[in-house]
Amino acid sequence: MHPENIVEQIRERFPDEVQSSGSAFGQTWTVLKRDHLDDICRFLKDDPDVRMDYLIDVTAVDWLPRTPRFEVVYHVHSMKHGHRLRLKVPLEEDDPVVPSVSAIWRTACWHERETYDMFGIIFQGNSDLRRILMPDDWEGHPLRKDYPLEGPEWKFKPW
């Protein structure tokens, strides 16, 4: 099944959740509301004609000064069918919360932790949402566009 047909199936099953979609450079993408993201992802993984069984990654984009400021991006792939799809979920700066998909794809836990650490996106339902790259006492989220280029004052603590 072509990824554009998968987007059409999402539109049919979740008629109010697709904000936009398209293709560029051989990549199909769709922008979704966050409310039923977990249901949409469950459909993408479990439907035998779609079978998106591999979550390649989860990341985010900071579009400051644009609103909504953030976009959480999921790249999913079907090992069986060989198709890929990019899912994007826009989030406002004052409410950077999205449902976790770690119950659907176990590897999402690590990807969500990294996105939380670098951007401050909260993945509601992630059982282990804590820093993964930066030290526990690090303040701020280094990949946000308003993060100081020099970083905060921080001293290395030897073992």
Secondary structure, 3 states (H helix, E strand, C coil): CCHHHHHHHHHHHCCCCEEEEEEECCEEEEEECCCCHHHHHHHHHHCCCCCCCEEEEEEEEECCCCCCCEEEEEEEECCCCCCEEEEEEEECCCCCEEECCCCCCCCHHHHHHHHHHHHCCEEECCCCCCCCCCCCCCCCCCCCCCCCCCCCCCCCCCC
